[in-house]
Amino acid sequence: MRYFMDLSYDGTNYHGWQNQPNAISVQSCIEKALSILTKSDTHIYGAGRTDAGVHAIKMFAHFDSHKLINITKLMHDLNSFLAKDISVNNIYRVKNDSHARFDAISREYEYNISLSKDVFNINKSYYVYHNLDVKLMNDACTILKNHVNFKCFSRSKTDVKTYNCDLTLAKWELSNDQLIFTIKANRFLRNMVRAIVGTMIQVGNKKINLKNFEEILISQDRTKAGPSAPAHALYLSNIEYPKEIFANE
């Protein structure tokens, strides 16, 4: 039987989501807890992977069990067992051929920028001390949504079949001294969101203009885009699935 886990985590203390040798990952911590609590070697498969330092408001992963589980008890036990910076928000029974990664129909990220120094938010938001033109940055979002190939924002030497992404949302919103970028698409390339943010900051501080921004997209050349924004202010905020994969729907 297959189950989906709805997870949140603060990525500060982890080397990203995915298992890797000689480093602590979110995936390895959850797998260890699950294996101990279910008394069987249990692997989980995430909807994607977040880099070191990146957080998740909502991440999904699936795992299999040979017997029906008590969802309420397992959630309680996992949250008691796991570190304070990882939370299991819900567990769902799904159809046995459902897949946390391949069945996802959209993913959404948020990037948080502080325009004034906030010592209590230093590890959760990127402090930008110079003025940013938010209207110009939203004009860049309009240009961004007119494109499908985002190779210029992809980490180099990434093994993918296509650099195309179906972008459905990209916007900047200013609330007091917090500037939040929200972006939604069917898929994302490695480092894509942080590269977009870093380049749009250059639009906002007028180091590059909108014509330059479009030229970067057309070039498909990562070296022409801006630097990647720091990981600690990036959040995986939502993942959507078709309702029919859930066994209890």
C-alpha positions as CSV (number, residue, x, y, z in Angstrom):
1,M,0.0,0.0,0.0
2,R,1.3,3.5,-0.9
3,Y,1.1,6.6,1.2
4,F,1.8,10.3,0.6
5,M,3.4,12.4,3.3
6,D,2.8,16.1,3.5
7,L,6.0,17.6,5.1
8,S,7.4,20.9,6.2
9,Y,11.0,21.6,7.1
10,D,13.5,24.3,7.9
11,G,16.5,23.5,5.6
12,T,19.1,25.4,7.6
13,N,20.7,22.4,9.2
14,Y,20.5,20.1,6.2
15,H,22.5,19.5,3.0
16,G,19.3,19.5,1.0
17,W,16.4,17.1,0.6
18,Q,18.1,14.2,-1.2
19,N,20.3,11.4,0.4
20,Q,24.0,11.9,-0.1
21,P,27.1,10.3,1.4
22,N,28.7,11.9,4.5
23,A,26.0,14.6,4.8
24,I,22.7,14.9,6.7
25,S,19.7,15.3,4.4
26,V,16.0,15.7,5.2
27,Q,15.2,12.5,3.3
28,S,17.7,10.4,5.3
29,C,16.3,11.7,8.6
30,I,12.7,10.8,7.7
31,E,13.7,7.4,6.3
32,K,15.5,6.6,9.5
33,A,12.5,7.5,11.6
34,L,10.1,5.6,9.4
35,S,12.2,2.5,9.4
36,I,12.5,2.5,13.2
37,L,8.8,3.1,13.8
38,T,7.5,0.7,11.2
39,K,10.2,-1.9,12.0
40,S,11.0,-2.3,8.3
41,D,13.5,-0.8,5.9
42,T,11.4,2.0,4.5
43,H,12.5,4.3,1.6
44,I,10.7,7.6,0.7
45,Y,10.6,9.2,-2.7
46,G,10.2,13.0,-2.8
47,A,8.3,15.2,-5.2
48,G,11.6,16.9,-6.0
49,R,14.7,18.0,-4.3
50,T,15.7,21.2,-2.5
51,D,19.2,22.4,-2.3
52,A,21.2,22.8,1.0
53,G,19.6,25.6,3.1
54,V,16.3,25.7,1.2
55,H,13.1,25.3,3.2
56,A,9.8,23.7,2.5
57,I,6.4,24.9,3.6
58,K,4.9,21.9,1.7
59,M,6.8,19.0,0.4
60,F,5.4,15.6,-0.6
61,A,7.0,12.2,-0.5
62,H,5.6,8.7,-0.9
63,F,6.5,5.4,0.8
64,D,5.1,1.9,0.7
65,S,3.9,-0.3,3.5
66,H,3.0,-4.1,3.5
67,K,0.2,-3.5,6.0
68,L,-2.4,-0.9,6.6
69,I,-1.0,1.8,8.9
70,N,-2.7,3.8,11.6
71,I,-2.2,7.3,10.1
72,T,-2.9,9.3,13.2
73,K,-0.6,7.2,15.4
74,L,2.2,7.2,12.8
75,M,2.0,11.0,12.4
76,H,2.2,11.5,16.2
77,D,5.1,9.1,16.5
78,L,7.0,10.6,13.6
79,N,6.6,14.2,14.9
80,S,7.8,13.0,18.3
81,F,10.8,11.2,16.8
82,L,11.9,13.7,14.2
83,A,14.0,16.8,15.0
84,K,12.1,20.0,15.7
85,D,12.8,21.4,12.2
86,I,11.0,18.7,10.3
87,S,7.2,18.3,10.6
88,V,4.8,15.7,9.2
89,N,1.6,17.6,8.5
90,N,-0.5,14.8,7.1
91,I,-0.3,11.3,5.6
92,Y,-2.7,10.2,2.9
93,R,-3.5,6.7,1.5
94,V,-3.1,6.9,-2.3
95,K,-3.5,4.6,-5.2
96,N,-0.7,2.1,-5.5
97,D,0.7,3.4,-8.7
98,S,0.8,7.1,-7.6
99,H,4.2,8.8,-7.5
100,A,5.1,11.9,-5.5
101,R,7.4,13.2,-8.2
102,F,5.8,12.2,-11.5
103,D,2.2,12.8,-10.6
104,A,2.7,16.4,-9.5
105,I,1.0,18.8,-11.8
106,S,2.5,22.0,-10.4
107,R,5.1,23.3,-8.0
108,E,5.2,26.7,-6.3
109,Y,8.1,28.5,-4.7
110,E,8.4,31.7,-2.7
111,Y,11.5,33.9,-2.2
112,N,11.6,36.4,0.7
113,I,13.6,39.6,0.5
114,S,13.9,42.0,3.5
115,L,14.4,45.7,2.5
116,S,15.4,46.6,6.1
117,K,17.7,44.8,8.4
118,D,15.9,42.3,10.5
119,V,18.2,40.5,13.0
120,F,15.4,38.0,13.9
121,N,14.8,37.0,10.3
122,I,18.4,36.8,9.1
123,N,18.4,33.1,8.3
124,K,14.9,33.1,6.6
125,S,15.0,36.2,4.4
126,Y,17.6,37.8,2.1
127,Y,18.5,41.4,3.2
128,V,18.9,43.7,0.2
129,Y,20.0,47.1,1.3
130,H,19.7,49.0,-1.9
131,N,16.4,50.3,-3.4
132,L,14.5,48.0,-5.8
133,D,12.0,49.1,-8.4
134,V,9.2,46.6,-7.9
135,K,7.3,47.7,-10.9
136,L,10.3,47.0,-13.2
137,M,10.6,43.6,-11.5
138,N,7.0,42.7,-12.2
139,D,7.5,43.9,-15.8
140,A,10.3,41.4,-16.0
141,C,7.8,38.7,-14.7
142,T,5.5,39.5,-17.7
143,I,8.5,38.9,-20.0
144,L,9.4,35.7,-18.1
145,K,5.9,34.3,-18.6
146,N,6.1,34.8,-22.4
147,H,9.0,32.2,-22.5
148,V,9.2,28.5,-22.1
149,N,12.9,27.7,-22.4
150,F,14.8,28.6,-19.2
151,K,18.2,27.2,-19.9
152,C,19.8,30.6,-19.0
153,F,18.6,30.1,-15.4
154,S,19.6,26.4,-15.1
155,R,22.7,25.1,-13.3
156,S,25.3,24.1,-15.9
157,K,25.9,20.4,-16.7
158,T,22.4,19.5,-15.6
159,D,21.2,16.2,-17.1
160,V,17.7,17.0,-18.4
161,K,15.9,16.2,-21.6
162,T,14.4,19.7,-22.0
163,Y,14.8,23.1,-20.5
164,N,11.2,23.9,-21.1
165,C,8.9,24.7,-18.2
166,D,5.2,25.7,-18.3
167,L,5.2,28.9,-16.2
168,T,1.7,29.9,-14.9
169,L,2.6,32.4,-12.2
170,A,5.4,34.9,-11.5
171,K,5.0,38.0,-9.4
172,W,6.5,40.3,-6.8
173,E,4.5,41.6,-3.9
174,L,5.6,44.3,-1.4
175,S,4.3,44.2,2.1
176,N,5.9,46.8,4.5
177,D,9.6,45.9,4.2
178,Q,9.1,42.4,2.9
179,L,9.3,41.7,-0.9
180,I,8.0,38.3,-1.8
181,F,8.5,36.6,-5.2
182,T,6.0,33.8,-6.0
183,I,6.6,31.5,-9.0
184,K,4.6,28.5,-10.1
185,A,5.2,26.0,-12.9
186,N,4.7,22.4,-13.9
187,R,8.5,21.8,-13.3
188,F,11.6,23.6,-12.3
189,L,15.3,23.3,-13.4
190,R,18.1,23.0,-10.9
191,N,18.9,26.4,-9.4
192,M,16.2,28.0,-11.6
193,V,14.3,30.1,-9.0
194,R,17.4,31.4,-7.3
195,A,18.9,32.4,-10.7
196,I,15.7,34.2,-11.7
197,V,15.6,36.1,-8.4
198,G,19.3,37.1,-8.7
199,T,18.7,38.4,-12.2
200,M,15.5,40.2,-11.3
201,I,17.3,41.9,-8.4
202,Q,19.6,43.4,-11.0
203,V,16.5,44.5,-12.9
204,G,15.2,46.1,-9.7
205,N,18.4,48.0,-9.0
206,K,18.7,49.0,-12.7
207,K,21.9,47.2,-13.4
208,I,20.2,45.6,-16.4
209,N,17.1,46.8,-18.3
210,L,14.1,44.9,-19.5
211,K,15.5,44.6,-23.0
212,N,18.6,43.0,-21.5
213,F,16.4,40.7,-19.4
214,E,14.7,39.4,-22.5
215,E,18.0,39.0,-24.4
216,I,19.3,36.8,-21.5
217,L,16.2,34.6,-21.9
218,I,16.7,34.3,-25.7
219,S,20.5,33.6,-25.3
220,Q,19.9,30.4,-23.3
221,D,23.3,31.2,-21.7
222,R,23.7,30.9,-17.9
223,T,26.7,33.1,-17.9
224,K,24.7,36.1,-19.2
225,A,22.2,35.9,-16.3
226,G,22.7,37.3,-12.8
227,P,24.1,35.5,-9.8
228,S,22.0,33.1,-7.9
229,A,20.2,34.5,-4.8
230,P,21.2,32.9,-1.5
231,A,19.4,29.6,-0.7
232,H,18.3,30.5,2.9
233,A,15.4,32.7,1.7
234,L,13.9,30.2,-0.7
235,Y,10.8,28.1,0.2
236,L,9.0,25.3,-1.6
237,S,5.5,26.6,-0.8
238,N,3.1,24.2,-2.6
239,I,2.7,21.1,-4.8
240,E,-0.5,20.1,-6.5
241,Y,-1.8,16.7,-7.5
242,P,-4.8,15.4,-9.3
243,K,-7.5,14.5,-6.8
244,E,-8.1,11.1,-8.3
245,I,-4.8,9.7,-7.0
246,F,-5.9,9.9,-3.4
247,A,-7.6,6.6,-2.3
248,N,-9.8,8.3,0.2
249,E,-11.1,11.0,-2.2
